[in-house]
Amino acid sequence: MNARPLRLAFAVVAFGVFDRATTLITLPVLLLAQIAAHFRFFLHIDLWKLLRDDLMLILFTALITLLMVSGAPWILFDEWSRMM
């Protein structure tokens, strides 16, 4: 059950079910469904009654992920600009 949004995302892209705009809207929705499934079934975090520890865990994970995702292009661009 928890892998279904992931398979749907691959199917939407691979088979070209929707046009480009609808696909770009559908994929983030499926992404959020996959994240919710991981929180509930793998991490055992109930999103309806968040405790303070669970909230801090989610916020810290989001912060680290944001730093890694935004920091990598920044570092690569800086290296590229120094080489040119």
N, C-alpha and C positions, 0 to 999 in steps of 0.2 A: 504494500500500500504506500509506503513512504518513498518508493522510487518512481512512482507514477508521474509526478510533475517533471522529473528529470527526463523520463522517456518522452513525455509530451513535448518538452522543449526541443529535443532532438528531432522529433517527428515534424514539428512546425517548421523548422529550418530546412530539414532534409527534403521534405516533400513539397515545400512551397505552398502550403495550404492557404495562407493568407497573403494579402499584398504586403508591401514593405512597411507601411505605416502601422498596420494592424499587428504585424510580427514584432515590431519594435515596442509595442504596448503590451503584447502578450508575454513576451519573455521576462520582463521584470515582475509581472504578476506571478508567473510560474516560479521565478526565483524566490519571491517572498513565501510562496507555499512550501517550497523545499526547505527554506530556513526554518519556518514554523514546524515542519515535520521533524527536522533534526533537533530543534529545541525540545520538542515534546517527547519523541520516542528514543532518541539517543542520549541526550543530556538530561532527560527527566526533569525538565524545567516546565512547570505549569504556568503558562502565560496569563491565566485568568487571575491567579492569586500570587503575584510576585512577592517574594520576600525581599528584604533589603540585600541579602547576600546574592540572591539571584540577579537582582537589578545591577548590582556592582559588577558582577561577572559579565553580564551582557554589555554594559557600558565600557568596561576595560577591554573586552574583546573587540568591540567596535572601534575604540580608539587605536589599538594596536594595528588593526586591519587598515584603518584609514591612513595611519602613518606609513605603513608598508606600501600601500597602493599609490599614495601621493608622493612618497619619497623616492620611489624607484625611477619614475620619469624625470624628476627633478635632478637626481644624480646623473642619470644618463645624458640629459641635455647639457648639464654642466661639463661633463667629460667631453661631449661632442664639441661644445663651443671652445674648449681649451685646445682641442686637436686641430681645429680649423684656422 
